Amino acid sequence: MDLNLYILTANCARELIDVDLFAEHFFDPLHASSAQSFPAPELIVLSLQEIAPIAYSFLGGSYLAPYFEAFVRAVKKATVEQWNESYVNLVKDHTGMTGLMVFARADISYKISWIDMAHVGFGVQEMGNKGAVGARLGYTVDDDSDKTVDLTFVAAHLAPFESGLEQRNLDWKSIVERLVFSHPKDIEKDSNTDESTALLNHRRSSSHSEDSRRDLFAPDSYVFLAGDLNYRTSNVSPLKTDIVRFPRRDVNRDDPLHYSHLLKEDQLMREMRDGRSFHGLTEAPIDFPPTYKYSDAARQAAKLGIDADPEWKWSSHRWPSWCDRILFLDSPSWAGEGGHVRPQAYNALPLLPQSDHRPVALAATISLSHAEPSTDHTDTRSKALAPFSIDPSWKSRRDAARQKELVVGVFAYLGLTWEGNGLLLASTLGLLGAWIVLRSLWEV
């Protein structure tokens, strides 16, 4: 028994997406590969960075609703056009400016029996201008039993700049130590779905301790991590003269200006190979050009049409890099030889005018066969894979950072948004008017 996934990561540049344009190209990675016959996936996962301006992102709630809703509409439009299938949005959560959305195909949405969430910020003062948000789902294998497969999805946005390599590695350490899954909740029937999609109320059937199940490397879970990981192809910013060495579009693979030569300098591949970051995770082969950083001229060309410009236009002050990545843990402890993740397509979408990043998507198939929880009560696999232990102060640190986010969000709302400016002006005029009235009363 197999499960098909479609995972997409996109840096939104704090702008609302063009729903129609995003939907039109949502499944381009399938069309550009041998996975054109890929069936309608059971789950679609979106990792979204810089999902909205900092004021709305830090305040959350209704302020973020229009940004999430745009993606709901885009997924609905894309899936209807691709497969004539409908999907239910089960997860819509964020840590500051990083969002995570999970959609389940409507006919199997009842199989999601529980969802745990996790949040960590590692931006300024551990706030969520950079951070990660995770969801761990229990997917029911057999309708007649309580047996579930754990699926962990993480959206992340790490430190920027060529020189930020060490900080990016520290951000990964923060994810392992402080992205802790807690407060399990049973999934209730969505008010927008009919009776056939009512979700079951299963509980975990694992013999592992609850503590071992809270961390990223839970012994019985598949793990997928997607985001703007920000690893570059150089440790220093380019000189003005370096632009002549940037990849060109219409050259063969033997040409020094083909992007494959720049890929050899990729920081992430090197750090993973040398055991300094993203321990235990892997990635499908990259056979697409850098996803960042495209110039304003490139974005203007994208407005005229995705293929309006025959040449890539890079920003001269950043090395073209594969910032946008999707990594995965090959198999949970129970899966054995038959449980590996099988990538079907891994590719970038075209440049969209909204952002200087190209979104990236992974279509993958995982096995649900032999989904039996391990009986190893010592959780040796989890301990062997996890390079760092859970930070016991993870919750207090996140709570403190969240309070700072709210304060920053309020000030950013008042100072950086039109509606906040209007509210501040109205309040100021109101106080001034009250002062004038009171003063006139005192003079009487």
C-alpha positions as CSV (number, residue, x, y, z in Angstrom):
1,M,0.0,0.0,0.0
2,D,1.4,3.4,-1.0
3,L,0.8,7.0,-0.1
4,N,1.5,9.8,-2.6
5,L,2.6,13.2,-1.4
6,Y,3.1,16.6,-3.1
7,I,5.2,19.0,-1.1
8,L,5.8,22.6,-2.3
9,T,8.0,25.4,-0.7
10,A,7.6,29.0,-1.7
11,N,9.0,32.3,-0.4
12,C,6.1,34.7,-0.8
13,A,8.1,37.9,-0.3
14,R,5.4,39.2,2.1
15,E,2.9,39.6,-0.8
16,L,-0.5,38.1,-1.6
17,I,-0.1,35.5,-4.4
18,D,-1.8,35.8,-7.7
19,V,-4.2,32.9,-7.2
20,D,-4.8,32.1,-10.9
21,L,-1.2,32.3,-11.9
22,F,0.0,30.2,-8.9
23,A,-2.6,27.6,-9.6
24,E,-1.7,27.5,-13.3
25,H,1.9,26.5,-12.5
26,F,1.3,24.6,-9.3
27,F,1.9,21.2,-10.8
28,D,4.5,22.2,-13.5
29,P,7.1,19.9,-11.9
30,L,4.9,16.9,-12.7
31,H,4.5,18.0,-16.3
32,A,8.2,18.6,-16.8
33,S,9.2,15.1,-15.6
34,S,8.3,11.5,-16.1
35,A,5.7,11.8,-13.4
36,Q,3.0,13.1,-15.6
37,S,0.9,10.1,-14.7
38,F,1.4,10.8,-10.9
39,P,-2.1,10.2,-9.3
40,A,-3.9,12.8,-7.3
41,P,-1.9,12.7,-4.0
42,E,-3.5,11.9,-0.7
43,L,-1.7,14.8,0.9
44,I,-0.5,18.2,-0.4
45,V,1.8,20.2,1.9
46,L,2.8,23.8,1.5
47,S,5.8,25.4,3.2
48,L,5.5,29.2,3.1
49,Q,8.2,31.7,4.0
50,E,7.6,35.4,4.4
51,I,4.0,34.7,4.0
52,A,2.9,38.2,5.0
53,P,4.3,41.5,6.3
54,I,5.8,41.3,9.7
55,A,2.9,43.0,11.4
56,Y,0.3,40.6,10.1
57,S,2.6,37.6,10.6
58,F,3.4,38.4,14.2
59,L,-0.2,39.2,15.2
60,G,-1.5,36.2,13.3
61,G,-5.2,35.2,13.5
62,S,-7.5,37.2,11.2
63,Y,-4.6,39.3,10.0
64,L,-3.1,36.3,8.3
65,A,-6.4,34.8,7.1
66,P,-6.4,36.5,3.6
67,Y,-2.9,35.1,2.9
68,F,-3.8,31.6,3.9
69,E,-7.1,31.8,2.0
70,A,-5.3,32.7,-1.2
71,F,-3.4,29.4,-1.1
72,V,-6.6,27.5,-0.3
73,R,-8.2,28.9,-3.4
74,A,-5.0,28.2,-5.5
75,V,-4.9,24.6,-4.4
76,K,-8.6,24.1,-5.0
77,K,-8.3,25.5,-8.5
78,A,-5.1,23.6,-9.3
79,T,-6.4,20.2,-8.1
80,V,-9.7,20.5,-9.9
81,E,-8.0,21.4,-13.1
82,Q,-5.4,18.6,-12.8
83,W,-7.4,15.7,-11.4
84,N,-11.0,17.1,-10.8
85,E,-10.4,16.2,-7.1
86,S,-11.3,18.2,-4.0
87,Y,-9.1,18.7,-1.0
88,V,-9.7,19.5,2.7
89,N,-7.4,22.0,4.4
90,L,-6.4,20.3,7.7
91,V,-3.5,22.4,8.9
92,K,-3.1,26.2,8.6
93,D,-0.5,27.3,11.1
94,H,2.6,29.5,11.4
95,T,5.6,30.5,13.5
96,G,5.9,34.2,12.8
97,M,6.5,34.7,9.1
98,T,6.8,30.9,8.3
99,G,3.6,29.1,7.4
100,L,2.6,25.5,7.0
101,M,-0.5,24.1,5.3
102,V,-1.6,20.5,4.9
103,F,-4.4,19.4,2.5
104,A,-5.9,15.9,2.4
105,R,-7.8,14.6,-0.6
106,A,-11.5,14.7,0.5
107,D,-12.2,11.0,0.0
108,I,-9.4,10.0,2.4
109,S,-9.4,12.9,4.8
110,Y,-11.1,10.8,7.5
111,K,-7.9,8.7,7.6
112,I,-6.1,11.6,9.4
113,S,-6.9,10.6,13.0
114,W,-4.7,13.1,15.0
115,I,-2.4,16.1,14.5
116,D,0.3,17.4,16.7
117,M,1.9,20.8,16.1
118,A,5.3,22.3,17.0
119,H,6.8,25.8,16.7
120,V,10.3,27.3,17.1
121,G,11.7,30.8,16.3
122,F,15.3,31.5,15.8
123,G,15.2,35.0,14.4
124,V,15.9,38.2,16.4
125,Q,15.5,37.4,20.1
126,E,14.2,33.9,19.0
127,M,11.2,35.5,17.3
128,G,9.6,34.2,14.2
129,N,11.1,36.4,11.5
130,K,13.0,33.2,11.0
131,G,11.8,29.9,12.3
132,A,10.0,26.6,11.8
133,V,6.5,25.2,12.2
134,G,5.8,21.4,12.2
135,A,2.8,19.1,11.9
136,R,2.8,15.4,12.8
137,L,-0.2,13.5,11.4
138,G,-1.5,10.1,12.2
139,Y,-2.5,8.4,8.9
140,T,-4.8,5.4,9.4
141,V,-3.5,2.5,7.4
142,D,-6.5,0.2,7.7
143,D,-10.0,1.4,8.3
144,D,-10.7,-1.6,10.5
145,S,-7.9,-0.9,13.0
146,D,-6.3,1.8,15.0
147,K,-2.9,1.3,13.2
148,T,-1.5,4.6,12.0
149,V,1.6,5.8,10.2
150,D,3.2,8.9,11.5
151,L,4.0,11.7,9.0
152,T,6.0,14.7,10.0
153,F,6.1,17.9,7.9
154,V,8.2,20.9,8.8
155,A,8.3,24.3,7.1
156,A,11.4,26.3,7.9
157,H,13.2,29.6,7.0
158,L,16.8,29.8,8.0
159,A,19.4,32.7,8.3
160,P,20.2,34.6,5.1
161,F,23.4,35.8,3.3
162,E,26.4,34.0,2.0
163,S,28.2,34.6,5.2
164,G,25.4,33.2,7.4
165,L,26.5,29.5,7.0
166,E,27.3,29.0,10.7
167,Q,24.0,30.6,11.8
168,R,22.1,28.3,9.4
169,N,23.7,25.3,11.0
170,L,22.8,26.7,14.4
171,D,19.2,27.2,13.2
172,W,19.1,23.5,12.3
173,K,20.3,22.7,15.8
174,S,17.5,24.9,17.2
175,I,15.0,22.9,15.1
176,V,16.2,19.6,16.6
177,E,16.4,20.9,20.1
178,R,13.2,23.1,20.3
179,L,10.8,22.0,17.6
180,V,8.8,19.8,20.1
181,F,5.5,18.2,19.1
182,S,3.0,18.6,21.9
183,H,-0.7,19.0,22.9
184,P,-2.2,16.2,20.7
185,K,-5.6,17.0,19.5
186,D,-8.2,14.8,17.8
187,I,-9.4,16.1,14.5
188,E,-13.1,17.1,14.3
189,K,-15.3,17.2,11.3
190,D,-14.6,20.3,9.2
191,S,-17.7,22.5,8.9
192,N,-17.2,22.8,5.2
193,T,-17.1,19.1,4.5
194,D,-19.9,16.6,4.2
195,E,-20.6,13.5,6.3
196,S,-18.5,11.3,4.1
197,T,-15.3,13.2,5.2
198,A,-15.9,13.1,8.9
199,L,-12.6,12.2,10.5
200,L,-12.0,9.1,12.7
201,N,-11.0,9.4,16.3
202,H,-8.0,7.1,16.5
203,R,-5.3,7.2,19.1
204,R,-1.6,6.3,18.8
205,S,-0.8,2.7,18.8
206,S,3.0,3.0,19.2
207,S,4.8,1.3,22.1
208,H,7.3,4.2,22.3
209,S,7.4,6.6,25.1
210,E,5.6,9.9,24.7
211,D,8.9,11.8,25.2
212,S,10.5,10.0,22.3
213,R,7.5,10.8,20.1
214,R,7.8,14.6,20.7
215,D,11.0,15.3,18.9
216,L,11.8,15.6,15.2
217,F,13.3,12.1,15.0
218,A,10.3,10.2,16.4
219,P,11.2,6.6,15.8
220,D,8.1,5.7,13.8
221,S,7.7,8.8,11.7
222,Y,8.5,9.7,8.1
223,V,9.9,13.3,8.1
224,F,9.8,15.9,5.4
225,L,11.4,19.3,5.8
226,A,10.9,22.0,3.3
227,G,11.7,25.7,3.1
228,D,13.9,28.6,2.3
229,L,17.0,27.0,3.9
230,N,19.1,29.8,2.5
231,Y,22.3,27.8,1.9
232,R,24.4,29.4,-0.8
233,T,27.0,28.6,-3.4
234,S,29.7,30.7,-1.8
235,N,30.8,31.9,1.6
236,V,31.2,35.5,0.5
237,S,29.1,37.9,-1.5
238,P,30.0,38.2,-5.2
239,L,32.2,41.0,-6.6
240,K,30.7,43.2,-9.3
241,T,32.9,41.4,-11.9
242,D,31.6,37.9,-10.8
243,I,28.3,38.4,-12.6
244,V,30.0,37.1,-15.8
245,R,30.4,33.7,-14.1
246,F,26.7,33.4,-13.2
247,P,24.8,30.5,-14.8
248,R,23.3,31.1,-18.3
249,R,20.2,29.6,-19.6
250,D,20.9,28.2,-23.1
251,V,24.3,26.5,-22.6
252,N,25.1,22.7,-22.7
253,R,26.2,20.8,-19.6
254,D,29.8,20.9,-20.5
255,D,29.9,24.7,-20.6
256,P,31.4,26.3,-17.4
257,L,28.4,28.5,-17.3
258,H,26.0,25.6,-17.0
259,Y,24.3,25.7,-13.5
260,S,25.5,22.1,-12.7
261,H,29.0,23.5,-12.2
262,L,27.8,26.0,-9.6
263,L,25.9,23.3,-7.8
264,K,29.2,21.7,-6.9
265,E,29.8,24.7,-4.6
266,D,26.4,24.2,-2.8
267,Q,26.9,24.8,1.0
268,L,24.0,22.5,2.0
269,M,25.3,19.5,0.2
270,R,28.7,20.0,1.7
271,E,27.4,20.5,5.3
272,M,25.2,17.4,5.0
273,R,28.0,15.3,3.6
274,D,30.4,16.4,6.3
275,G,27.9,15.8,9.1
276,R,27.5,19.4,10.2
277,S,23.8,20.0,9.4
278,F,20.6,18.2,8.6
279,H,21.9,15.0,10.0
280,G,20.2,11.9,8.8
281,L,18.2,13.7,6.0
282,T,18.5,13.3,2.3
283,E,17.4,15.0,-0.9
284,A,16.4,13.9,-4.4
285,P,18.9,14.8,-7.1
286,I,18.8,18.4,-8.2
287,D,18.4,19.0,-12.0
288,F,17.1,22.5,-12.1
289,P,18.7,25.9,-12.1
290,P,19.3,28.1,-8.9
291,T,16.0,29.2,-7.3
292,Y,17.4,32.6,-6.0
293,K,18.1,35.5,-6.4
294,Y,16.3,36.8,-9.5
295,S,16.4,40.5,-10.2
296,D,13.6,43.0,-10.4
297,A,14.0,42.9,-14.2
298,A,13.4,39.2,-14.1
299,R,10.2,39.7,-12.1
300,Q,9.0,42.3,-14.5
301,A,9.6,39.9,-17.4
302,A,7.6,37.3,-15.5
303,K,4.7,39.7,-15.4
304,L,4.7,39.7,-19.2
305,G,4.7,35.9,-19.4
306,I,6.6,33.1,-17.7
307,D,8.9,32.5,-20.8
308,A,8.9,36.1,-22.0
309,D,12.7,36.5,-21.4
310,P,15.0,33.9,-22.9
311,E,17.8,34.6,-20.4
312,W,18.0,34.4,-16.6
313,K,18.4,37.7,-14.9
314,W,20.2,37.4,-11.6
315,S,20.7,40.0,-8.9
316,S,24.3,41.0,-9.1
317,H,24.9,41.2,-5.3
318,R,23.9,37.6,-4.5
319,W,25.4,34.4,-5.8
320,P,22.7,32.3,-7.6
321,S,21.9,29.6,-5.2
322,W,19.5,26.7,-4.4
323,C,18.0,28.3,-1.4
324,D,14.6,26.5,-1.6
325,R,14.9,22.8,-0.8
326,I,12.9,19.8,0.3
327,L,14.7,17.2,2.5
328,F,13.4,13.9,3.9
329,L,14.2,11.1,6.4
330,D,14.4,8.1,4.2
331,S,12.2,5.7,6.3
332,P,10.8,5.2,9.8
333,S,12.1,2.4,12.0
334,W,9.4,-0.1,11.0
335,A,9.6,0.4,7.3
336,G,12.6,-1.8,6.5
337,E,13.8,-2.2,2.9
338,G,10.3,-1.6,1.5
339,G,9.7,1.7,3.2
340,H,11.9,4.2,1.6
341,V,10.7,7.5,0.2
342,R,10.5,7.2,-3.6
343,P,10.8,10.6,-5.3
344,Q,8.8,10.9,-8.5
345,A,9.6,14.5,-9.4
346,Y,11.8,17.2,-7.9
347,N,11.8,20.5,-9.7
348,A,11.3,24.2,-9.6
349,L,8.3,26.1,-10.7
350,P,8.8,29.1,-13.1
351,L,9.7,32.5,-11.6
352,L,6.5,34.2,-10.6
353,P,6.4,38.0,-10.4
354,Q,5.6,38.1,-6.7
355,S,9.0,36.9,-5.5
356,D,12.7,36.7,-6.3
357,H,12.6,33.0,-5.5
358,R,11.3,30.2,-7.6
359,P,9.1,27.8,-5.7
360,V,10.2,24.1,-5.5
361,A,8.1,21.0,-5.4
362,L,8.6,17.3,-4.6
363,A,6.3,14.5,-5.6
364,A,7.0,11.4,-3.7
365,T,5.6,8.0,-2.9
366,I,6.0,6.3,0.5
367,S,5.1,2.8,1.5
368,L,2.5,2.0,4.1
369,S,3.1,-1.7,4.0
370,H,4.4,-3.4,7.1
371,A,3.4,-0.4,9.1
372,E,4.0,-2.0,12.5
373,P,5.4,0.2,15.3
374,S,8.8,-0.9,16.5
375,T,8.9,-2.8,19.8
376,D,12.3,-1.3,20.7
377,H,11.4,0.4,24.0
378,T,14.8,2.0,24.2
379,D,14.1,4.0,21.0
380,T,17.7,3.4,19.9
381,R,17.0,4.6,16.3
382,S,15.7,7.9,17.5
383,K,18.7,8.4,19.8
384,A,21.1,7.4,17.0
385,L,19.7,9.8,14.5
386,A,19.0,12.9,16.7
387,P,22.3,14.9,16.8
388,F,21.0,17.0,19.7
389,S,18.8,16.4,22.7
390,I,15.5,18.3,23.4
391,D,16.1,21.5,25.2
392,P,14.1,21.3,28.5
393,S,13.4,25.0,28.3
394,W,11.9,24.9,24.8
395,K,8.4,25.8,25.9
396,S,9.3,28.8,28.1
397,R,11.7,30.1,25.5
398,R,9.0,29.9,22.8
399,D,6.4,31.5,25.1
400,A,8.7,34.4,25.8
401,A,9.5,34.9,22.2
402,R,5.8,34.8,21.3
403,Q,5.1,37.7,23.8
404,K,7.9,39.7,22.0
405,E,6.3,38.9,18.6
406,L,3.0,40.4,19.8
407,V,4.6,43.6,21.0
408,V,6.6,43.9,17.8
409,G,3.5,43.1,15.8
410,V,1.5,45.8,17.4
411,F,4.1,48.5,16.8
412,A,4.7,47.3,13.3
413,Y,0.9,47.3,12.7
414,L,0.6,50.9,13.9
415,G,3.7,52.2,12.2
416,L,4.0,50.2,9.0
417,T,0.4,49.5,7.8
418,W,-2.2,51.9,6.3
419,E,-4.9,50.7,8.7
420,G,-2.5,51.0,11.7
421,N,-1.6,54.5,10.6
422,G,-5.3,55.4,10.4
423,L,-6.0,53.9,13.8
424,L,-3.0,55.8,15.3
425,L,-4.2,59.1,13.6
426,A,-7.8,58.6,14.8
427,S,-6.6,57.8,18.3
428,T,-4.4,60.9,18.3
429,L,-7.2,63.1,17.0
430,G,-9.5,61.7,19.6
431,L,-7.2,62.3,22.4
432,L,-6.5,65.8,21.2
433,G,-10.2,66.5,20.9
434,A,-10.8,65.2,24.4
435,W,-8.0,67.4,25.7
436,I,-9.5,70.5,24.1
437,V,-13.0,69.7,25.5
438,L,-11.6,69.2,29.0
439,R,-9.5,72.3,28.8
440,S,-12.5,74.4,27.8
441,L,-14.4,72.9,30.8
442,W,-11.6,73.8,33.2
443,E,-11.5,77.4,31.9
444,V,-15.2,77.7,32.6
